[in-house]
Amino acid sequence: MNLCPFARREYDADRVRFAICEGKKSEELLLGFAAELERLERDRTIETSLVIFAEGVDDFYDFLDLLEMAQGWLDDQALDGVYQLASFHPQYQFEGTSKSDPSNYTNRSPWPIIHLLREESVEQAIASHPDTGLIPQRNVALAREKGVEFWKQLLARVSEP
């Protein structure tokens, strides 16, 4: 759906890593996140990594707690400003929206995911785009135009084995 206009180039160049974290407890999940962060630190051929949590954070608010811990880890490692986090969850809900608002589907995914992005790459992408401020507005408009049923069906298709 091209919700992120910067992703296709990296995906096509095989510079996106998909890491599955098998842990169930908060500590295991955070260690999985930390291991992926260390991998990015060692391997500059990986542009960005999506840490997929197969279990352990089905509840959106538990996921937000994990996301806060992950951000704390970045801060503790003095990597805030080096990496940026984006978050996706099957129950994602933006503040001020209802659960059924189609706009939430811009950040919904089949599984809970923390996306690790290199800050310098984000800055380059922003500098190369005419108006990044319009991207979220365009995505919300598209999500609402397509409607909830479209997004449910799309997520169901991509989560099939």
C-alpha positions in Angstrom: 0.0 0.0 0.0 3.1 2.2 0.1 2.2 3.6 3.5 5.9 4.3 4.0 7.3 5.8 0.7 10.9 5.0 1.8 10.5 1.3 2.5 10.3 -0.1 -1.0 13.9 0.8 -2.0 15.4 -0.9 1.1 13.2 -3.9 0.8 14.0 -4.3 -2.9 17.8 -4.0 -2.1 17.4 -6.8 0.5 18.4 -4.4 3.4 15.4 -5.1 5.6 15.8 -7.8 8.2 12.8 -9.6 9.8 13.8 -11.0 13.2 11.4 -13.2 15.1 11.6 -13.0 18.9 10.4 -16.3 20.4 10.3 -15.1 24.0 7.2 -14.8 26.1 8.2 -12.9 29.2 9.0 -9.2 29.2 12.7 -9.9 30.0 13.0 -12.4 27.1 11.3 -10.0 24.7 13.6 -7.1 25.7 16.7 -9.3 25.3 15.5 -10.3 21.8 15.1 -6.6 21.0 18.6 -5.9 22.4 20.1 -8.7 20.4 18.7 -7.3 17.2 20.0 -3.9 18.1 23.4 -5.3 18.6 23.2 -7.0 15.2 22.4 -3.7 13.6 25.4 -2.1 15.3 27.7 -4.9 13.9 26.2 -5.1 10.4 25.8 -1.9 8.4 24.5 -3.9 5.4 21.2 -4.2 7.3 19.4 -0.9 6.9 16.5 -1.5 9.1 15.1 -4.4 11.2 11.6 -5.4 12.2 11.6 -7.3 15.5 8.5 -9.5 15.4 7.2 -10.7 18.7 5.5 -14.1 18.1 4.1 -14.3 21.6 4.0 -12.5 24.9 2.5 -9.1 23.9 -1.0 -9.9 22.5 -2.4 -7.1 24.6 -1.8 -3.7 23.1 -1.1 -2.0 26.5 1.5 -4.7 27.4 3.1 -4.0 24.0 3.2 -0.3 24.8 5.0 -1.2 28.1 7.5 -3.3 26.1 8.0 -0.4 23.6 8.7 1.9 26.6 11.3 -0.6 27.9 12.9 -0.8 24.4 13.2 3.0 24.3 14.7 2.9 27.7 17.2 0.4 26.5 18.2 2.7 23.6 18.6 5.6 26.1 20.7 3.4 28.5 23.0 2.4 25.7 23.3 6.0 24.5 21.7 5.0 21.2 18.8 7.4 21.2 19.4 9.6 18.2 21.3 6.7 16.5 18.2 4.6 16.2 14.5 5.4 16.0 11.6 3.1 16.9 8.3 2.7 15.1 5.6 0.4 16.4 3.0 -1.9 15.0 0.4 -4.1 16.7 -2.7 -6.1 15.7 -4.7 -3.9 18.1 -2.9 -0.6 17.5 -5.0 2.4 18.5 -4.0 6.0 18.2 -4.9 8.2 21.1 -8.1 10.0 20.5 -9.5 7.4 18.1 -12.1 4.6 18.6 -10.9 1.0 18.2 -12.9 0.8 15.0 -11.4 3.9 13.3 -9.8 2.7 10.0 -6.9 5.1 10.6 -5.6 2.7 13.3 -4.8 0.3 10.4 -1.9 2.5 9.3 0.0 0.9 12.4 -1.8 -2.4 12.6 0.1 -5.5 11.7 -0.5 -9.3 11.9 2.0 -9.5 14.9 3.4 -7.0 17.4 6.5 -5.4 15.8 9.1 -2.9 16.9 10.8 -1.4 13.8 14.4 -0.3 14.3 15.4 2.5 12.0 18.8 4.1 11.6 18.3 7.8 12.5 20.7 9.0 9.8 18.7 7.1 7.2 15.5 8.6 8.4 17.0 12.1 8.2 18.2 11.4 4.6 14.8 10.1 3.6 13.1 13.2 5.1 15.5 15.5 3.3 14.7 13.8 0.0 10.9 14.0 0.3 9.0 17.2 -0.6 6.7 17.1 2.4 6.9 14.3 5.0 4.3 16.0 7.1 1.7 15.0 4.5 2.5 11.2 4.6 0.5 10.5 7.8 -2.4 12.6 6.5 -2.4 10.7 3.2 -2.2 7.3 5.0 -5.1 8.2 7.3 -7.2 9.3 4.2 -6.3 6.0 2.4 -7.1 3.9 5.5 -10.5 5.5 5.9 -11.2 5.3 2.1 -10.5 1.6 2.1 -12.4 0.9 5.3 -12.1 -1.6 8.1 -13.2 -4.7 6.2 -10.5 -4.1 3.5 -7.7 -3.9 6.2 -9.0 -6.9 8.1 -9.0 -9.0 5.0 -5.5 -7.8 4.0 -4.1 -8.6 7.5 -5.7 -12.0 7.4 -4.1 -12.8 4.1 -0.6 -11.8 5.1 -0.8 -13.7 8.4 -1.7 -17.0 6.7 1.1 -19.6 6.9 
